[in-house]
């Protein structure tokens, strides 16, 4: 067989699953794949590699490389390497993403030499708001992050929206005063959360393992396994209880991939159900798989309820369910303004399950957090004026995220433009709190203008941090505050209000262009990648094209240059 090297760089297991499928199918075409995670630098040597190389890579945020690729990227970006260091390599790059493309920086760092790049787009799953954000995957034997984990109490929880708002948004304050946890405004951190206990119990019941939930499981590789490169899942302790595995280790909400469905066929006794599963994982059944499984965000439990005769063993779950990821959140405070405290905000995500019972589910992490803070939750009020509840403060495990450039400019005189509708406002509250304290400490200092484009549905229901923003604007911390309301209708003979942040940016195109192109300004975008971030990006291209008098391609190049200079920064999720 003809050998080739197959590397994968994964964030949530998607790239790994695709690489494993390539590995399996390669055999039928006369190829033998040498499969490794890209982080396992000791298991391959690109300098001396003579076989073709295939790299399968997922992306995070706006197309940045996943955490497992950090060392690899650092090595190939080494400026001391000769230009022809990898000249002998014949390789292809397969990029997977939700809806955002691979970033120019990631593509360029891999593409020092000709490369075939094909991007596969996958629909995202609404498991919870943080699930749709940039997520960390580590290679280690622990359930938690490689970064230090801090067990911290929740000292305050405030509802920021009214009860009749479409989404319920909470602000949570953590007490980090007794830890070494450090953060800057704009940083994100991980919340290590469990699966829903009710869903774990339902899954155990359906698997007929409810009576064995406290039994300890000892993991080992089958001696007769035919799977190439088989290894124990590093996110599952070698010895732990069944309930612990399903609660803390496996992403039981993950949408089962076709390979999982194919494996479930062997454990399904009913003929009609078996044929239906075979259809769903076949090429001919791709449309049905997309409609009933992927787009419906069906979980393993949903499938097992839909196929009653399917009875998979635990080993199959361990093989196919990905690691339960910690959920990242943006810091919504400044340690200068709130010493020893850390704020973050989130929407309580709710959606209907895809099974016939139509159960209302909450996001994995947001649902867990909402339940934790019920006893101390305070009604809508100015967040900074709310006092901590008297009830016993629950604790949660958190860990820092160390790779982040979403920070204020080193030069405080540089103009700053912030775009953050909805909970995308979070890091900018930290920015503004930080800037306010700096201006108090340096009254004679020169500070650049700060613009904020914020948007929500209704002015009287979900205008997050309204009083704080008005305070910052009144005291000239925030030079310009531009707010748009997408669902508020005009009153009487009023003109139709600006609906979205991109519309508001377009109204101030000359000022935006001047700040970015002629005054070395910075623009920060935080929030939804599916619509908002893309629309904002297109609006910026349009503005540059019109104000500078260049075509769209040149405007896109200008925007790419701003990204390379770290003056166009995004913290977005799909």
N, C-alpha and C positions, 0 to 999 in steps of 0.2 A: 504493500500500500504506500501511496505517496503521502509523506508527512507534511503537516503545516502547524505553525504555532498559533494557538488561539488564546487570546487574553481578553478578560472582561474587567471593566471598571464599573461597579454598581453602587447605587445609593440605597435602593429599596428592594433589590433582588431581581428587577426586571431584566437588566442586561445579563445577569448570570443565567437566568432561565433561558434567554434566547441563545446564549453561548452554548449551554448544555444541549439545547435542541439541535444546534448546528453540529455539535460534536457527534450526536447520535446519528443524524442523517448523513453525515460525511462518509460514514462507513459504507453505506449503500452505493456511494458513488466512487468507491475505491480510494478514499482518503482517510488518513489517520490523524486526528487532532490531538496535539499536545496542549491540554487545557490547564490554564492557571489564572488565578486572580492577579490583576496587574500589580497589586501591592506586594506580591511574593517575588521580590526582585532577586532572591537567591536561587530561584528555580528556573530562570531563563537568562540568556545573555544576548542581548540584541546586537552587540558589537560583532559577535562571532556567528550570529544566526545566518544560515544559508537557505533555510526553508522559507516559503511565503509566510507572512504574518497577517493575521486578521485580529483587529481590536474592536470589541463590542463595548460601547460606552454609553452610559446614561448621563443626564445632566441635572443640575440643581439650579434653583433660582432662575436666573436669566440665561442659563446655558453654561454655567461654570462647571469644571470637572468635579466629579464626586470625590468624597473624602478619601476613598481607597486609591485614587489616582494621584494624590498630592505628591508623594515621593517620586513617582514616575515623572510627573510634569517638571518637578524641580530638577531632576537629573538631566532631562533632555533640553531644558532651558539653560543649562550651564554654559555660560558664555566662553568658558575656556576650551570647550570642545571644538575640534576642527570642523570646518564647514562640511567636509565629506565623511564625518565620523560614522554616519549610518547610510552611506551611499550604496552599500550592497543590498540594503533591505528592499524587498518587494512586498508591499503591504496594502491593506484596505482598511478603512475606518467605517464602522457601522454605528451611526449615532441614533439613540432612542431618546425621545422626549415626549412631554405631554402636549404642549402647544407652543412652547417657546423654542427657538432654534439654538443650536450649539453656539456659544459665544465666539466672536472673532478671535479672542485671545486663546481660547481652548483649541480652536481649529488651527490657528497659526502655530501654536507651540508644538502640535503634533505634525503639522504639514510643512516641515522644513523641506520635504521632498514630495514629488507628485503623489497624490493620494486619491482614492475613490471614496467619496463621501455620499452616503445615502441616509436620509433622515426618515425614520419611521415615526408616525404620530399615533399616540394612544390617548383615548379619552380618559379623563381623570375621574376619580371616585370621590363621592361626597361623604366619605366616612366622618370627617370633621374638618373644621377650618384649618387646623394646624397640619392635618394630614396632607393638605394641599400646599403646603409651604415647603421650603427647602429643608431636607431631613438628613441626619447623619447616620452613616453605617460604619461600624468599626469591626475590625477583625480581632476578636479576643474571646476568652473563655468565660467571660462574665456576662450577666444579663444587662448590666448598665454600661455607661460610656467609659471610654478609656480616660477621659478627663475626670478629675476628682468629682465625687458626688457629695452634695451637701443636703442634709435633712433639715429643712427650714420650716418654721411655723408660718401659717397665714395669719397676719395680724389685722387685716381689714379686707372687706369685700363690699363693693358698692355697685348697685345697678345704675348704669349710665343712661339707659333708655326708659321711656315710659312703658306702662303695661300694655298699651295698645300698639306699640311698635311692631313691625313685621319680624324683626329679629331682636332678641334680648342680648344686650351687651353688658358684660361685667368688667369692672376693674378690680384686680386683686393685688393686695400689698403683701409682700413677703418680708419677714424680719431676718436680715442677713447679718445683724450686728455682732453675733457671736461666731461668725465664720470668717474665712479668709477670701470669701467670694468678692471679686472686684469686677466692675463693669464700667464702660463708658456709654454715654448717650449714643444710640444707634446700634449698640451690640444686641445680639440675640442670645438666648440661653435655652437649654433643653429641660423639659419637664418629663420625668420618667413616670409613665402612667401604666396602670393595669387595664386589662380588658374588663368589660362589664361583667360583674359577678352573675347576673341573671342569664347572660348569654353563655357564659362558661358552664353554668349548671344545665342549661338547655342542651348544650352540645354534649356534655357528659351523659345526660339522659338519653339523647338520641343515639349515641355511640354505645349505649348499654354499659357504661363504665361508671355510673354514678356511685355505685357501692365500692368502687376501687379508687375513688378520687384521692384518698390520702395514702395510697400505696406508693412506695418509692419505685422509680423506674431507673434501671441501669442501662445506659446506652452503649452499644458496641456495633461494629460493622459486621454484617453477615459474611461468613467465610466464603460462601459461594456466590457473592454478588457479581453481577456482570456489568455494573455501572462503572465506567472509567473514571478514575480519580475520586472514587467515593470517599467521603470523609464525614466525621461526626459534626453536626451543626455546632459551631463555636458559641452560639448564643444560648445554648441549653446546657446547664450543668450536667456532668456525667451521672450524677445521682441526685434526684430530687423527686418530689411528689408529682403525680399526674395533674393535680389541680394547680400546682405552681407552674408547670409547663404551659398549661392553657391560659393561665391568668397573666403571667409575666414574660413569657418567652416567645410565644407565637402570635402572629398577626391574624387572628381568627376571622377578622372582617375582610381580609384580603380577597380580591376577586380571583377565583380559581382560574389558572391558565389552562390552555388546551391540553398540555401534557398531564396536568392533574386530572382533568376529565377523562383522558385516555386511560389513566391508571385506575380511576374509579370504576370503569367498565368491568374490570376483572372481579370486582367485589359486589356486583349487582346481579341478583338472581332472577328478577322478572325480565322476561324477554323483551317486552315493549319498552321498558325503562332502559334496558341495555342498548337497544337500537337507537333510542333518542339521544343517549349520551354519546354514542358513536357518531350520530349526525352532528351534534354540537361541536365536536372536536375535529370534524372533517373539513376539507377545503370547501366542499359543497354547502356545508352548514355554517359558513363564516358569517353570513348575514344574521342568521338566528342566534349564533353565539354573541355577536355584537349587541343584538337587540335584547335578548333575554338574560345574558350573563354580564358582559362587560359594561354596556351602557346602563343596565339596571343596577349595577354595583352589587350583584348577588354575592353573598358570602358562602362559605362551605355549609353553614347551618341551613341557609336558604335552599341550597341544592339537595342536601340530605332530606329536608322536609318535602321537597318536590319529587324525590326518588326514594320512596320508603324502603325498597328492597336493597338499597345500597348500604353496605355495612363495612366500611374500610377499617383497617387496623390502625393503631396509633402510629406505627412506623411510617405509614403512608403520609400522615399529617406532618410528621417531623421532616419527611423528605421534601414535601411540596409547599408547606406554609412558610412564608418568610418570617424573619425576625420582627418582633414587636418593636417598632422604632420609638425612641423618645420624640416628643413633639416640641418643635422650636417656637419660641415666642419672642417678639421684639420687646426690649426694655422700654418702658414708657415713663421713665423718670430720670433724674440726674442725682447722683450721690451728693452733689453740692447742695441741692435743694432738699433732699431727703436722705440725710446721712443714716447709714445702717438699714435702709429700706430699698426695696426693689418693686416697682410697679409693672404690671402688664395687663393688657386688655384682650378680650376674646368674645366672639359671638357664640352663644349656645346653639350649636348646629343640631337641627332636628329634621328627620326625613323618614319616609315610609319604607319599611322593609319590602323586599321584592317577592316574598312568599305570599301564599294565598291568605294568610291570616291578617295581613296588612297591619303590622305592628309599627307604632311610632318609635323610632330609635333616635338616640342622641349620639353625637360624635364621641369617639372613644375617650379622648382626653377632656374635651369640653363638658361632656356629660358627667364624667367623674368629678371634675373640679366644681361644677355647679352643685352636685350633691354634697360635696365636702363643705361648701361655704353656706349651705342653707341656714344653719343655726346662727351665723354672724352676718348674714347679708343685710345691707342697709338700702333703703329706697333711694331713688334718684335725687342727687344733690351735688353740689360742687365737690368733686372728689377730694381735693386737698383740704376741705373743711370737715370731712367725715371723720368721726372717731372710731377707733377699733371697738368691736363688739365685746361684750362681757363673757360670752360663751367660751368654752375651752377651745383654743385655737388648734385646728388640725395642722398636720405637718405634711409636706410633700418633698420628694427627692428631686433636686435640680442639679444640672451640671453646666459649666460655661461652654460657649462655642468660641473657639479661639481664632478662627479664620474669618475675619470680617473687615471690610474697608469702608463700611457705611458710617462714617464719622464726619463731624464738622471739619471744615478746612483748618489746617494748621495756622493759616493766616486769618485772624478774626476780621480783617478788613475786607475779605473777599465776599462778594455778593452771594447770597444763598437763595435758591428757589426750591420750595418743598411742595410736592404733590402727593396728597394722601387722603383719598376718600375713605369713609367708613373706618374700620379698625386700622387702616393704613396710616392714620394720624398718630399712632402710638409712638414711633421713634421721634417724631417731631415735637411731641410734648416734652420729651427728654432734652431735645435740642434747645427748645425755648427756655426751659427751666435753667439749663446750663448757661445759656447766654445771659439770662437775667442776673444770675449770680456773678458772672464775670464782669458785667457792666457795673454792678454794685462795688466789686472789688477794685475796678479800674475806671473810675468816673471820667478820667481824662483820656481814656483809650479811644482808638478809632475802630469802630465796628461797622462792618458792611451792612447793606440793606438785607432784610429777610422778607421774602414773599411766601405766603402759604395759600395753596389752592386746595380747599377742602370741599368734599361733597357728601351728601347723605340723601335719604328719601324725603323726609319731612322736617321742617324747621322746628316743630314743636314736639317731635317724638324721638328722633335719633340724632340730633345735633350734638355729637360727643364733645365734651370738654368746652361747651359754649362759654361758660363764665370765665374759664381760664384763658381761652383764646381772646376774649374781649379785654381781659386784664392785660395780656401781653400787648395787644394792639394799642390800648389806651396809653400804656407807658412806653410806647415806641420800641419795645423789644422786637415786636413784629411790625415791620414797616407797612406791609400791605396784607390784608386778610380778604381773600376772595372765596366766597362760599356759594355753592350751587345746590339746589334742591330738586331732585329728579321727579318727585311725585306731587309736588305742590302746584296747584293750578293758579293762574293769575286771578286776582280779585278785581271785579268791576272792569274798568277800562285799562287796567295795567297791562303793560307789554308782557309777553310770555317770558318767564324767568329763564336764566341760563340753567340747563338741566344737568350737565356733566362737567367735570373738571377740565376736560379737553376743550370744551366750548369756551370756558372762562379763560383758558390759556390763549386760545385763538383771539379773543377780544383784546388781549394785552400783548399781541405778537411783537410789536416794535420794542417794547420794554424787555421782553424775554430775550429777543434776539440780541439786543444791545448788551445785556448783562452777560450772556453766554459767549458771544463772539468778540466783543470789544472790551469787556471789563473783567475778563478771566473769572466769570462767575461759575458757580456749581449748581447743578440741578439734581435733586433727590426724588425718586419715585418709589412709593411703597403701597402695596395692595395687590389687587387681583391682576394676574397676568393674562387671563383668558380674554378680557375685553378692555379694561381700563388701561393697562400698561401698553398694550399694542396701540390703542387709540391715541394715547399720549405721545408715543413714539412717532406715529404717523403725522400727528399734528406738528411735532417739532421739525420733522422733515419738511413739511409744507411751509412752516414759518421760515426756516432757513432758506429754502428755495425762493420764496417770494421776497424776503427782505434783502437777501444778498444778490438775487438775480442770477441764480444758477439752476441747472436742471436737477431733477430728483436724484439722480445717481450721485452728483457732486454733493448734494445736501446730505445724502446718506453717508458719504465718506466723511464729511465734516462731523456728523454725529458719532461715527465710529472713532474718530480722533478724540472727541470729548470723552468717550468711554475709555480709550487707551490712556488718556491723561488723568483718569479717575475724577473727572469733573461731571460726568453723567453716571450717576450711581443708582442702582435699582435693588430693592428688597421686595421681591414679588413672589407670588405663589399662584399655582394654576388650579 
